Amino acid sequence: QVHLVESGGGLVQPGGSLRLSCEASGSIFSIYAMGWYRQAPGNQRELVATISKYGSRKFSDSVKGRFTISRDNAKNMVFLQMNSLKPEDTAVYYCNAAWMSYEYWGQGTQDTVSS
């Protein structure tokens, strides 16, 4: 069992930056692939970025070049640095941990990009 808690969301103007954090507890963090997903009103949840236990990263085309994902296995944390934010990035952002058939989600954090 993995418990995930996100933080760092908020309101930012277009072009601004936010850094999301996700703290994991309850299991061996380093074995999990970690990811960030988001869900805007009326839309399905979509992948934003993932980082494997080896550090390999993947990004959705919509955020490539603007967002960065990183992890700190010593602190059981994963981060999402979001730069050059656009109004269409507005969503609830969820942290995800996956290992074999096991998958866990955080409660989500709201990010709003608006002037």
C-alpha positions in Angstrom: 0.0 0.0 0.0 1.3 3.5 -1.0 -0.1 6.7 0.3 0.5 9.7 -1.9 0.0 13.4 -0.9 0.4 16.2 -3.5 1.2 19.8 -2.7 2.2 23.0 -4.6 -0.9 23.7 -6.6 -2.5 27.1 -6.9 -3.3 30.1 -9.1 -0.7 31.4 -11.5 -0.8 33.8 -14.4 -0.1 32.6 -18.0 3.6 32.3 -18.6 4.3 31.6 -14.9 5.6 28.6 -13.1 4.5 26.1 -10.5 6.3 23.2 -8.8 4.2 20.3 -7.6 5.4 17.8 -5.0 4.2 14.4 -4.2 5.3 12.6 -1.0 4.9 8.9 -0.8 4.7 6.7 2.2 4.0 3.1 3.1 6.2 1.1 0.7 9.5 0.9 -1.0 9.3 4.1 -3.1 12.3 3.4 -5.3 10.7 0.3 -7.0 7.7 2.4 -8.3 7.3 4.2 -11.6 5.9 7.6 -10.7 3.8 9.8 -12.8 1.7 13.0 -12.9 -1.7 13.0 -14.5 -4.3 15.7 -14.9 -8.0 16.1 -15.3 -9.7 19.3 -16.5 -13.5 19.8 -16.1 -15.4 17.7 -18.6 -12.3 15.9 -19.8 -10.8 12.5 -19.1 -7.7 12.1 -16.9 -4.6 12.3 -19.1 -1.0 11.5 -18.7 1.3 14.5 -18.1 4.7 12.9 -17.3 6.2 9.7 -16.0 9.6 8.8 -14.5 10.7 5.2 -14.2 12.5 3.7 -11.2 15.6 4.0 -13.4 15.0 7.7 -14.1 13.7 7.4 -17.7 11.2 10.2 -18.4 8.2 10.5 -20.7 6.1 13.6 -21.4 2.8 14.2 -23.2 3.3 16.3 -26.4 1.3 19.1 -24.8 3.8 19.7 -22.1 7.1 18.6 -23.7 9.7 21.3 -23.3 7.8 23.1 -20.6 7.4 20.6 -17.8 10.1 18.5 -16.1 9.6 15.5 -13.8 12.1 14.4 -11.2 12.3 12.1 -8.2 14.2 11.9 -4.9 14.2 8.3 -3.7 15.9 9.3 -0.5 13.0 11.5 0.4 10.3 9.4 -1.2 9.2 12.3 -3.4 8.5 13.1 -7.0 8.2 16.6 -8.4 6.7 18.3 -11.4 8.2 21.6 -12.5 5.8 23.4 -14.8 7.1 26.4 -16.7 5.5 28.7 -19.4 2.1 27.7 -18.1 -1.0 28.2 -20.3 -4.7 28.5 -19.4 -5.2 25.0 -21.0 -2.9 23.6 -18.3 -5.6 24.3 -15.7 -6.7 21.0 -14.2 -6.5 18.9 -11.1 -3.1 17.2 -11.0 -2.7 13.7 -9.6 0.3 11.9 -8.5 0.5 8.2 -9.5 2.7 5.3 -8.3 2.7 2.0 -10.3 4.5 -1.3 -9.8 3.5 -4.5 -11.6 -0.3 -4.7 -11.2 -0.4 -2.3 -8.3 -1.4 1.4 -8.8 -2.0 4.2 -6.4 -3.3 7.7 -6.7 -3.1 10.9 -4.6 -6.1 13.1 -3.9 -5.1 15.7 -6.4 -4.1 19.3 -6.3 -5.8 22.1 -8.3 -3.7 24.2 -10.6 -5.4 27.2 -12.2 -3.7 29.3 -14.9 -5.5 32.6 -15.4 -4.9 36.3 -15.6 
